[in-house]
């Protein structure tokens, strides 16, 4: 099953996504957004039975998949190829930081390039959405808590990120982070690694596989649930593979007008245009 949050004349609505982009439909579940849907313990049955207003899939306006998560938890330095390209050793523990909800944009919205920096980078990320409360999880409980997967571009303002040892200030600029378009439940996906990548104006800049992850989704939930209760709608971005602009020689960054496509095979694709911030 695939779920999404769309914008309608009446506001955000959670939908079940049926069919494909050309002739499919988005059927409203009766919930304000995907987070609201996931708060129902029977969310899967509720979504499967949904029979609300239907929207042609080729014309929907995607909001961020979870417009206002309780928590947006991000993991850095979590792909073997990216760790090595950045000149680091494989970590013993996950590197964890956060974003705030105002950073999020929809799957086809513009990425706003902040006026205070010209060092804005791309980061394709497989992202986990939590479907049930979980605390002090073992592996089985962690796996059961996964509602599904989506895609994030963890757009990073590198000069701000590197001002201190704490990443957050470079990771949560407003209107910078696409999330979506769909939540894809685990039963829809094959076992094994999934191709992940980014293109800029059609040029491939990231191409890897999620089997390069140092800490996979289940391991991350086990670890993070020792620290805090993970709740329905919480978002965990699992890190980016090699190919980021900051690691290139010379470095390369996003510019006004660049079209960025971020994808995870079987999960989805983000397509966003970069626009310089207007002050």
Secondary structure, DSSP 8 states (H G I E B T S, - for coil): -EEEEEEETTEEEEEEEES-TTT-EEEE-SSSSHHHHHTSTTHHHHHHT--S-EEEGGG-EE--SSTT-S-EEEEES-BHHHHHHTT----SS-EEEEE-GGGEE-TTS-EEE-TT-S-EE--EEEEEEE-S-BSS--HHHHHHTEEEEEEEE--EEHHHHTTSS--GGGT--TT-EEEEEEEE-GGGS-SS--EEEEEETTEEEEEEEGGGBSS-HHHHHHHHTTTS-B-TT-EEE----S--GGGSSS-----TT-EEEEEETTTEEEEEEEEE---
